[in-house]
Amino acid sequence: MKTCNFCGNKNFTAKKAQYIYKSGSRFFVVNEVPCEECDFCGERYYEAATLKKIEHAFEEISHSKKKASKEINVPVEEFADI
């Protein structure tokens, strides 16, 4: 039986969530990613194959082999400046 690494809960729900992949200073946002979420603390668990697929897609987009379906502009601030 699975146990949450953060809270020890044993109950999970299959969901689809937004996943944010970061490599260096670049981000890749992927919506509707299948995962299991802890029913108590909300920690999400993704299968290795799912994460490898996201990483592969990021590399293809980064090397202009594929175009993302959407791009967004994200403002960035240092905490000390807000």
C-alpha positions in Angstrom: 0.0 0.0 0.0 1.2 3.5 -0.9 1.9 6.0 1.8 2.3 9.8 1.4 6.0 10.8 1.9 4.9 14.1 3.6 2.1 13.2 5.9 1.9 9.4 6.1 -1.7 9.3 4.7 -2.6 6.2 2.8 -5.6 7.6 0.7 -5.0 9.0 -2.7 -7.3 10.2 -5.5 -6.5 10.1 -9.2 -6.6 13.6 -10.7 -5.3 15.7 -13.5 -3.3 18.8 -12.5 -1.1 21.5 -13.8 2.6 20.6 -13.7 5.4 23.3 -13.9 8.7 22.0 -15.3 11.7 24.2 -14.7 15.1 23.9 -16.4 17.6 26.6 -15.5 15.7 29.9 -15.9 13.1 28.4 -18.3 9.7 27.1 -17.4 7.2 24.8 -19.1 3.6 24.7 -17.9 1.7 21.5 -18.8 -2.1 21.3 -18.0 -4.2 18.2 -17.4 -1.3 16.0 -16.3 -2.4 12.7 -14.7 -1.3 12.2 -11.1 -2.4 10.8 -7.7 -3.0 13.4 -5.0 -2.9 12.7 -1.3 -6.4 13.1 0.2 -5.0 14.7 3.4 -2.2 17.1 2.4 -2.6 17.4 -1.3 0.9 16.3 -2.3 0.9 15.1 -5.9 2.7 12.0 -7.3 3.4 11.6 -11.0 4.6 8.4 -12.8 8.1 8.5 -14.1 7.0 7.9 -17.7 4.7 11.0 -17.4 7.6 13.2 -16.2 9.9 11.8 -18.9 7.3 12.7 -21.6 7.0 16.3 -20.2 10.8 16.6 -20.2 11.0 15.3 -23.8 8.3 17.8 -24.9 10.2 20.6 -23.2 13.5 19.7 -25.0 11.6 19.6 -28.4 10.1 23.0 -27.8 13.5 24.4 -26.5 15.3 23.2 -29.7 12.5 24.5 -32.0 11.5 21.0 -33.1 7.9 21.6 -31.8 5.9 24.7 -31.1 4.0 25.1 -27.8 0.2 25.5 -28.2 0.3 28.6 -26.1 2.8 31.0 -24.5 2.3 33.3 -21.6 4.3 36.3 -20.2 5.1 35.9 -16.5 6.1 38.9 -14.3 9.0 38.2 -11.9 10.1 40.0 -8.8 12.6 39.5 -6.0 10.8 39.1 -2.6 12.8 41.9 -1.1 11.5 44.3 -3.8 7.8 43.7 -3.2 
